[in-house]
Amino acid sequence: MSAYNRVNGVYASENPYRLRELLKDEWGFDGLVISDWHGTNSTKVAAGGLDLEMPGPARYQGPEVAEMVRRGELDEALVDDKVRRLLRTLERVGAFDNPELQPEQAIDRPEHRALAREIAREAIVLLKNEGNLLPLDSEGVRSIAIIGENARWPQPMGGGSSNVNPHYVISPLQGIHERAGANVEVRYALGTPMHRYPPVCNPAWLTPAGAPGEQGLALASFDNPELAGEPVYEEITRRFSLS
């Protein structure tokens, strides 16, 4: 997916060096390049290496592309390459054999968990390790300080198209507690709050409400400004911010 920003003064979605020369030619990427939503800015995307403009209908890569080819302004081979990449992707995901949209699935398998863990491990970059402090010596450590909002309320996903519901989430604080064991004191401090929206409630802050064993804030919606009568909707929520 191409980004919204410019790279050396050229929009990422119409950057022939980044998308064609580097990504497709030098690195051998044989998939397709899709624009971020409304992330196109001119008809230069056709020659810049973008294959699919989203969302549809296309603003700059529609019928005008054919006209550009007829006028000699765009190499037809570039269009052929886009078509091949689109068809290749459809074939890879099985869209020709099963053209109907399939229901969403939540498949939780041990091998998937292992792969996700390995990807996360290999993506970590250690910038500094003075005196070989890490990894910690499990025999010599007696206390660990954990500071930061994301240590307790992790951000396991991004926004927009990358926003999915994980099967489970273990915060760094939880993981360190479990790994450190009972002989190591783990202390936590919030540090500087950095949330855009209020965080999800911590059950430890709340008293039981609603169903037995359920903790949270009691939310009731009424169909009148006096809040009279029975609520039209009720739920127990752990969110401070609702829309």
CORBEL-V894465 format. One line per field, one symbol per residue. ss: DSSP state (H for helix, E for strand, - for the rest). psi: psi as a letter, one per 40 degrees, with the letter a starting at -180 (. if undefined). A space follows every 10 residues. Layout:
ss = ???
psi = ???
This chain:
ss = -E---EE--E EHHH-HHHHH HHHHHH---- ---EE----- ----HHHH-- -E-------- --HHHHHHHH -----HHHHH HHHHHHHHHH HH-------- ---------H HHHHHHHHHH HHH------H HH-------- --EEEEE-HH HH-------H HH-------- -HHHHHHHHH ----EEEEE- ---------- --HHH--E-- ----E-EEEE E--------- --EEEEE--- ---
psi = hiidiihfeh idefgddddd ddddddefhe aihiiihffi eieeddeeeh dhhiiiiide fbdddddddd eeehhddddd dddddddddd ddefdddgei hiiiighhid dddddddddd deehhhdhgh ffdiiihdde hdihhhhide ddgigeiaab eehihidihh iddddddddd ieehhhiiid bhheidiiii ihdeeiihib ihehiahhhh hifieefiai ieiiihieid hi.
